[in-house]
Amino acid sequence: MADKRASGGNRLLSGLIGFAAAFGARKILIFAWKAITGREPPEHPEDPQVALGEALTWGILLGVGVQIARMLALRAATKRVGGPADGSE
């Protein structure tokens, strides 16, 4: 029974770490986009008024950036704790 609680705690911790990493990465990417392009990133890339190249670039950049941040944060947390962050042992 204690193993199941620890597993649930690990999943909760992993979720919180992943959320924080994704939130931070998104803020950094928005800041970088503004600095490089001088414009806000597209709020709705599916809008036909947004250029296809800009929509694709923002979507790819955001997806890859957030996923890399989450992966690195979870790996760092797992290394620090000394076990799998997803609860699978």
N, C-alpha and C positions, 0 to 999 in steps of 0.2 A: 504494500500500500504506500509506503514511503517513497518507493521508486516512482510511482505514478504522480505523486505530488511534485517531486523534483522535476520530473519530465514536463509537467504543466508549467512549473516555474521557469524552466529553461525555455520553453516555447514563448512564454510571456516576455521574458527578457530579450529573446531573439527578436520578437516583434517590435518591442520598444526601441531596441538598438537599430533595427532596420528602418523604422519610421524616422528616427532622429537623423540617421545618415542620409536618407532620401530627402528629408526636409532641408538639411544643410546643403546638400549637393544642388538641389533645385535653386536655392537662393544664390549660390555661387555662380551657377550657370546663367541665371537671369542677369546678374551683375556683369558677368563677362560678355554676354550677348550685347548688353547696352553699351559697354565700353568699346566693343569692336565695331558694332554696326551703327551706334548712335541712336538706335530705335528700341522700343519695347519689343520683346519677343511676341510672336503671334499668340493671342489668347485662344483663338479657335482656328487651328491650322486647316480644318476642313472647309472653312469659309472660302468660296470662290474668289473673293476679293484679295485673298492672300496669295502671293505668287507661289507656284508649285515648288520651285527650288528652295524658297525660304521655308515653306511648310515642312518639306522633307528634311532639310538641314536641321531645323529646330527639333523635329520629332526624333531624329536619329541621335542628335547630340544629347537631348534630354534623356532618352531611354538608356543609352549606353552610359552616360555619366551617372545617373541615379543607380543603375545596377552595379557599376564598379564601386561606387561609394558604399552601397549596402554590403557587397561581398567583402570588401576590405575591413569594414567595421565589424562584421560578424566573425571574420577570421581573427582579428585582433582580440575580440572578446573571448573567443574560444581558446586562443593561446593563453590569455591571462587567467581564465578560469581553470583550464587544464582538461577540458572535455568538449564533446560536441555541443554546439550551441542549440541544435535542433532537438536535443533530447534523445537522439538515437545512439545507443551504445551497444 
